Amino acid sequence: MNAGTVKNVSASEVSNLFWVFLVIVVCVILYYMYDIGQTKNVLSTPGNIAAIKKQRLAIFDTKFTKEFKDKKSLAQAIQEQNVEDKENCLINFQPLTVIYPGYLGPMKDGVFDEKEGVTTAIRMGARCFVLPIDFHSKDTMAAPFPEANKPCLLFRDKGGVVRSINAGDISTIAQTISDVAWSNMTTQKDDPFILILYFLRTPPENTKEYLDYMSKVAIALGPLSPYLLGQTPDGVYNRQARQNQLMYVNTRSLEKKLIILCNADTSGFRTAAVDFKRSYIPKEDLDYWVHMRIFKQNVDTSLGVTTIPTTNVASKSQIDYTKYYTELPTDETTKKTAINGTKEHFTITLSPSGTNPISSAANTLLDTYGVQSIPLFLIDYSAENESLLAKWKYAWRAKPKPIRYVRPDSITTQQQSQAVNANGGSLTIPS
């Protein structure tokens, strides 16, 4: 066989491989187009949504209800978990947290039922919700999804594909929290409630469109306004005015209050009248609602619209992925630094979309490093999820005592001696 013949055969083989590869790529693309099309055009019908809701609610009603009676209140946690008065502050508690509240599942072609899902989570003892706020772009989805560019909850898989066949409505979630969280339906009715607004996408910052988008979220939160932490004897908490103190005050001063954390910059509302000739009243002003801004630790970590803190902005809350803590070096210096970090920041850790940390990882986060919030994705009552829920006997799980923050003693100003007073010391003023 001469060299020319060998060359012709090799070229033919390469050509065949190319066409095989091309066919595979086209098939994959067509599959995903069909898959997504099915989700948008076929499955998103009132009949299918109702049928899936009925199926999923049966799981929630028969499986998750067993957890209702197991979660004790914050007052019980303080008493029974040996929390001293100097340790009685939110930074020392790990509230049962749920992400995507109102989403019933399943993972693919799942549905939101905000009223039933949120009610179930609160009755289970959840006192902290993470709302991953999203929107869809123009002409990509039809009803029952909201109109394009409106803030809502969409469940996406790890690849970013929308897998829910409807969207979660923020106003319905807010109304349900208002109706249930401080009612006789739950044993935690006197406890505070933490709402974490986790923006995945927004219009470009520093624009009127950005503020209008944020304003829609504020308006949707309206049913919660009677409970919003605001004016107190210690001062005003609105607009992050006391975010440096919030996590360290005695929890008794936060009873029946709503506390809002947010990963997006809302400060633009403060200058909107000058920048955009637009004034937002408090119920439209998300900055007024937010008590604490959330930051990330690493600029290269993608966490929605979260940014790292600048030199002129205080950071008292931080968010990262679960693996950040589970992959930390185990030397004592690193461990101490991480623990000090959760004493200074209300810390939230996320797992990949639609997943939960394994039980051993949750133990590391909670008991070794003192992470406050581990959002749980609860759509299936698996043995692993049951194991996770069992870690919260109380709605508010106290950190292990050795890693708690201890509030310093207040400094008492001594009364001035009468001997240095002009009258008490019988001193005369020179004429």
N, C-alpha and C positions, 0 to 999 in steps of 0.2 A: 504494500500500500504506500503510495507516494505522499509527500507532505501536503500537496493540494487537496487530496481526498480527505485527509484527516481534518483539514480546515473546514471543508464544506459540511462534514458531519457535525462538528462542534457548533457551527453557526445554526444549523437546523435545530439542534438540541436546545440551544439558547432561545431560539425563537419559540419553540414549543413551551418551554418553561415560562416565558414571558406571557404567552396567551393564557396558560393555566392560571398564572398569578393574577392576570387581569380579570379573568372570569370570577375568581374567588373574591376579589375586591368588589366587583360589581354586585355579586350576590350578597355580600355583607351590607353594602350600601342599600340595596333594595330591601333587605330584611329590616334594617333599622327604619327606613322610610315607611315601610308597611307597619312596623311595630308602633312607631310614633303616630302614624296616621290612624291606626286602630284606636289608640288611646284617646286621640282628639275627636275623631269623627264618629266612631261606632260606640265606644264604651261610655262616653260622656253623655248619656241620656238619662232623663229622670227615672225611667224604669230600672235601668241598670244600677244607678246610684242608690235607689231605694232598696233594691234586692241585696246589694253588697252591704249596705248599712245594717239591714236586718240580720244578715249572717254574722257580721262582725260584732254587733251589739250582744248577740247571744254569747260570744266569747267573753266580752267584758262583764256581762251580768253574772255569768256562772263561774268565771275564773278569778277575775280581779276583785270581786266583792269580798272574798275571804280576807283581804288585806285591810278592809275598812276599820275593823276594831283594834288593829294592832298598833296604830300610831298615836302616841300620847302627845300632849300639847307642850308648848315651850315652858310654861310654868312647871309642869311635871318633870320635864327634862332637867330644869335647873335644880329642882329639889332632889331628884332621884339619881342624878349623875354627878353629884358632889361638885356643883359649880358655885364657887364662892362669889360674894358680891363684887369683889375686884375683878372677877373673870366674867361677870354677867354682861357681855356685850356681843353683838352680832358676829364680830370677827372670830369668835370662839365656837360658832355653831355651823353645822353642815346640814342645811335644810334639804329634805327630799325634793329633788328637782326633776322636772319633766320637760323634755324638748318636744316640739311639735304637739302641744296640747290640742286635743280635739281631733287628731288624726287617728283613725281606727285601723288603718291598714287595709289589705295586706301590702307587702312591699311593692308589688306591681299592680296597677289598676286599683289602688286603694282609695278610700273616701275620707273626707272630713265630715264629722258631725260634731260641731263645736259644743253644743249644749250637753250632749251625752258624754263626750270624751272628757271635757273639762270637769264636769260634775264628778265623774268617776275618779279622776286624778286627785281632785281636792278631797274627796271623801276617803281616799287612800292615805291622805296625810301630806300630799304635796303642797308645800308653801312657797315654792319658787318655780316659775315657769320661764322657759327660754322661747321667745318668739323669733324664728328665723324669717325676717321680713324680706319679701321678694316681690317681683312683678314680672309680667310677661310683656314681650314687645308687640308692636302693632301687627295685626293680621296673622298672628301665629296661633291664636286660640279663639274659640267662640264660646258662647254660653254653654254650660253654666259657669264658666270662668268669668271673673270680673273683666271690665273693659281694660284695654291695654294701659300699662304704666300706672296702674292703681296698686298701692301697697296691699299685699295679701300674703298668705302662707301657701307655698307650693312645695309638695314633697318631691325632691329630686334624688336620683340615685347618685352613686359615687362619680359617675361620668357627667353629671349635670343634666341628665334627661328627666323631664317631668314625668313622674310615675303616678301621681294622684290624678283622678279623673274629675275632680273638682278642686276648689281652693278653699282655704280656711279664711273666714271673715274675722278681722281683728275686732270689729265692734261687737260681734256676737260673743267672741271670747271674753271681751271686757265685761259685757253685760252678765255673762254666766258667772264670772269670778265675783262680780258685785253681788249677785243673787245668792251665791253658795258659800263663799269663803268665810264670811262673818255671820253665817246663819246657824240655826240649831241643827242643820244637817251634818255638821262636823264638830268634832271635839276640840278643834283648834280655833274656835270662833273669836277668841280674844287675841290671837297671835297676829303679828305683822305678816305681810305677804310681799314677796320680792318678785318683781316682773323685770326680766332682762330683755331689752329690745336689741336684737342681734341682726343688724342690717346686712344682708348679703350683697345687695346692689342698690344703688341710688342714681338719680340723674347727677350730672357733674356738679361738684361742690362750687360754692361761691356764685351760685346763679339763683334767680327767682324760682326756676323750675325745681331746684333742690329744696328750697324752703317750702314751696307749695306741696311737694311730695311729703315732706316731714310733717307739715301741717295736717295733712289728711290722716296721718297716724295719730296725732294729738286729738283730733276731733273724734276718731274712732274709739279712743280711750275714755270718752266722755262719761259713760256710766260709772266709772271708777272715781270720779272727781270728789265725791263726799269722803273718800278714805285717803286721799292723797296727803302725804306728809308735807306740811307747810309751816305755818307759824307755830312756834312752841315757846315755852318760857325760856328755853336756851337760845332761841334765835330762829331765823327763817332758813328753811332747807331748800326752797325752790332755787332753780338755776345753779345747782351745784354749790350754793353758797357755803354749806357746811359739810362738804364731802370729806374734808380732812378729819372731821369729828364723828361723822355718822356711824361708823362701824364700832365706835368705842363708847358710846353713851349707854347708860343702863337700859336694857331692853324694855323695862316697864314704861319708859317714856315713848315707846313705839307701838304700844298695844293698839290693835285694830287699824293700823296704818298701812298704806301702800307705799312701797319703796321701789323706785324705778332706776335701773342701771341701763346705760346705752353705749354702744360701741361707736356711734357716729358723732361727728361734731355738730352740735346744735347751737353754737354761739352766734351764728349768723342772724338769728332772730333778734339779737340785741341791737343790731345796727340796721335792721331791714328798712326802717323808716327813712334813713339817710341813703342807704345803698340802692334801694329799689322803690322808694316812695310807697311803701306798703307797710301798714301797721297790722300786727296780729294780736288779737285779744288773747288773754291767758288760755282759754279753752282751745285756741288754734295754734298756740305757741308751744312746740315740743320742748324747747329749752326750759320753759317754765315747769314742765312736768318732770324733767330729769334731775335726779338727785346726785348721780355719780357717773362719770365718764369711764368707760372701759378701754384699756390700751393693751397692746400686745408687747411681747418682750423682744422679738426678733423681727427686723424689718423685712427679712426674706420669707417669713411665714405668712401664708395666705389665709386670712381669717375674715372673710367678708370685706367690709370697708374699714376694719379696725386699723389704726395706725399706732406707731410708737409715740410715746410722750415727747413733747418738745421741752426745752429747758425752762420755759415760762408757764408750763402746765403741770399741775400736781397729778400724780398717778396714785390712786388709792384702790383701783380694781384692775385686774389683769386677766387675760384669757390666753389659753394655749391648748395644744393637743395633749391627749393623755400620754402619748409616747414621750413627750418632753420630760415628764417626771419618771416614767418607768425606765427610761434609758439614761438617767443621770448616773454619773460615777458614784460609787458607794462609799467613798472616803468621807470621814467625819466633817471635813471643812465644807465640802459640797453640800452635804446633808444639812448642816447648820445654816448655810446661806439660803437654801431652799425653804427651810422652816421659817427663818426670819422673814423671807419674802411673803409667806402666807400670814404672818402676823401683821404685816404692814399693808397687805392688799387682799381684798376679797377676791379670791381666785376661782376661776371657772375653767374646767378642762373639757374639751370636746373629743368625741370619738368620730371615726369616719361615718358619713351619712348612713343612717339606718342600722347602726350597730351600737353595742354597749361594751364597756370594758369587761374583761373577764374578772372573775371574783378576786383573784390574787392581785391583779392590777388595781382594783378598787381599794383593796386593803392598803396597798402602798400609798395611794393618793390620800386616803382618809387618815390612816393611823401613823404613817411615817412622816409625811410632809404637811398634813393639815389642810389639804385643799378643801375649800368650803363647798363648792358646787360641782357635782358630777351629773350633768343632765342625762337622764335615762330615757331611752326610746322604747316606749311601752306599747307594743301592738300584739305581742304573742306572750302567752304565759308559759314560757319554757322553764326548765329546771334551773338554767343559768340566771334567768330574770328573777325567778323566785328567790334564788340565793342572794341576788343583789338587793332586792326589796327587804329581805330579812335583816339587812345591816341597819335598817332604820326602824328600831323599836319605837322611837320617838320621831315626831315630825321634824324636830330639830335635834340632830345628833351632836352632842358636845364633843369637841376635840379631846383626844387623850390629854390628861392633866399636864404631863411634862412639856407639851408643846403649845399650851394655851398662852395667850397674851394676858398679862396681869396689869391692870390699871394702877398707875402710881398713886400714892397717897396725895390727897389734896393738901396744898400748903396753906396753913392757917396763919393769917397775919396777926402778930401779937399786938395787944393794946399798948399804945405809947404810955410810958411812965409819966405820972403826974409831976414828977420832979423836973421834967423838962418843959412843963407847961407854964406859961407866964403867971397864971393864977395859982395853980396848985403848988408851984415852987416859990410863991410869994416874991416873984421878981418884979422889979419896977422897970418901966420903959423909960429910957433916958429922955429928958426933956430937950 
